[in-house]
Amino acid sequence: WNHGIEGPARDPGVGIEILPLRRQSMRNLLATLLLSAGVPMLTAGDEVGRTQQGNNNAYNQDNEISWIDWELSPWREHLFSTAQHLLRLRRELPALRADRFYRGVPRPDCEDPRPDLYWRSAAGRPLETHEWNDPHVRTIQMVRTACDGSAVLLLINGALDPVSVELAEGVPEWHLRWDSTTEHPDDLERPGGPAANGNGAVRPGTSLLVEALSVRLYSAPAAPVAPLED
């Protein structure tokens, strides 16, 4: 999605107001890849916003189209830091490192009574089958659990407006670890940032306003848990 203007939008110039939205889209895409269950496969340069000027078949372009420019502008340095941060979270959080396919039921080799993966709507209730095909459903929550009792919550709001989300259940408390609205991972804790005003650690069932076209990652440490209610 070009955010309403085709081609480059340079600063200064017409369309510079969409540059933050484009950068947020890049962070969203990095998150859906690096926090997925499969092996993340980055093309060299994705982590610094290389676009190949829109050329998706640049194997024979031995020029600036395919080269990687290592003189990084500030926003590219921030994107690189974001990729590093997401990979660090993947290493740190067991629920982000799948060692087998998810089945949506408790693992027989774990004492954790929760499903290894479950989905929730923006309202916090189980996502129903028909909602997967409803074009108006643009906000989902995915919870993945690990055998040590820890869990992660990936919250995706693909709507064009902020959405009130009731955080999924299954843990005593969720801790905000990343938000794609931040240009740099360190911005999460800044005054007025996403983790401020009590949003850094919240209990399940809490309603939060989630920004448009954004992704959040929460985690919960290992703790005794009870089976989920249907």
Buried (B, 14 or more C-beta within 10 A) or exposed (E): EEBEBEEEBEEEEEBEEBBEEBBBBBBBEBBBBBBBBEEBEEEEBBBBBBEBEEEEEBEEEEEEBBEEEEEEEEBBEBBBBBBEBBBBBBEEBBBBEBEEEBEEEBBEEBEBEBBBBBBBBBEBEEBEEEEEEEEEBBBBBBBBBBBBBBBBBBBBBBBEEBBEBBBBBBBEBBBBBBBBBBBBBEBBEEEEBBBEEEBBEBEBEBEBEBBBBBBBBBBBEBEEBEEBEE
